[in-house]
Amino acid sequence: MATFKIIDVRKIPSAEPNRMGKLDHLVTYQLDAFRTYMVTIAADALTEDILKEAIRKDLEAMDRFTGKEFST
């Protein structure tokens, strides 16, 4: 897993249809000075392990296409 720094954690209303009326944490994290990203985690489920797993999944999703070239 990449090394990352947590920049900010905010509670926001959930945008997921099955979580309407509940709160989520919007976590902003940074890999380096040029790469800053966000993940959303249910407010009732925020632990260090869940945070690491959410960021790992986010990075894996981005890596699927990083460096690939496409043409139309």
C-alpha positions as CSV (number, residue, x, y, z in Angstrom):
1,M,0.0,0.0,0.0
2,A,1.1,3.5,-0.7
3,T,2.1,5.9,2.0
4,F,-0.6,8.6,2.5
5,K,-1.4,11.5,4.7
6,I,-4.9,12.4,5.9
7,I,-5.5,16.1,5.1
8,D,-9.1,16.5,6.3
9,V,-12.1,14.6,7.7
10,R,-15.6,16.1,7.4
11,K,-19.0,14.8,8.2
12,I,-21.4,15.3,5.3
13,P,-24.9,14.1,4.5
14,S,-24.8,10.7,2.7
15,A,-25.4,10.8,-1.1
16,E,-26.2,7.1,-1.2
17,P,-29.9,6.4,-1.7
18,N,-29.9,3.7,1.0
19,R,-28.3,6.0,3.5
20,M,-30.4,9.1,3.1
21,G,-30.7,11.0,6.4
22,K,-27.4,9.6,7.7
23,L,-24.0,11.0,7.8
24,D,-20.7,10.0,6.1
25,H,-17.1,11.0,6.5
26,L,-15.5,12.7,3.5
27,V,-11.8,11.9,4.0
28,T,-9.3,13.9,1.9
29,Y,-5.9,12.2,1.6
30,Q,-2.7,13.0,-0.1
31,L,-0.1,10.7,-1.7
32,D,2.3,13.6,-2.6
33,A,2.2,17.3,-3.4
34,F,0.5,16.6,-6.7
35,R,-1.9,13.8,-5.9
36,T,-4.8,14.5,-3.5
37,Y,-8.0,12.4,-3.4
38,M,-11.1,11.8,-1.4
39,V,-13.1,8.8,-0.2
40,T,-16.4,8.6,1.6
41,I,-17.0,6.3,4.6
42,A,-20.1,5.7,6.6
43,A,-19.9,7.9,9.8
44,D,-20.8,5.0,12.0
45,A,-18.0,2.8,10.6
46,L,-14.9,5.0,10.7
47,T,-12.0,3.1,12.1
48,E,-8.3,3.1,11.0
49,D,-8.6,-0.3,9.4
50,I,-11.8,0.7,7.4
51,L,-10.1,3.9,6.4
52,K,-7.0,2.1,5.1
53,E,-9.2,-0.4,3.2
54,A,-11.3,2.4,1.6
55,I,-8.1,4.2,0.4
56,R,-6.6,0.9,-0.8
57,K,-9.7,0.2,-2.9
58,D,-9.7,3.8,-4.2
59,L,-6.1,3.5,-5.3
60,E,-6.6,0.1,-7.0
61,A,-9.5,1.5,-9.0
62,M,-7.4,4.4,-10.2
63,D,-4.4,2.1,-11.0
64,R,-6.6,0.1,-13.5
65,F,-6.3,2.9,-16.0
66,T,-3.2,4.8,-15.0
67,G,-0.7,4.9,-17.8
68,K,-3.0,3.3,-20.4
69,E,-3.4,4.9,-23.8
70,F,-6.7,5.0,-25.6
71,S,-7.7,6.0,-29.1
72,T,-11.1,6.5,-30.7
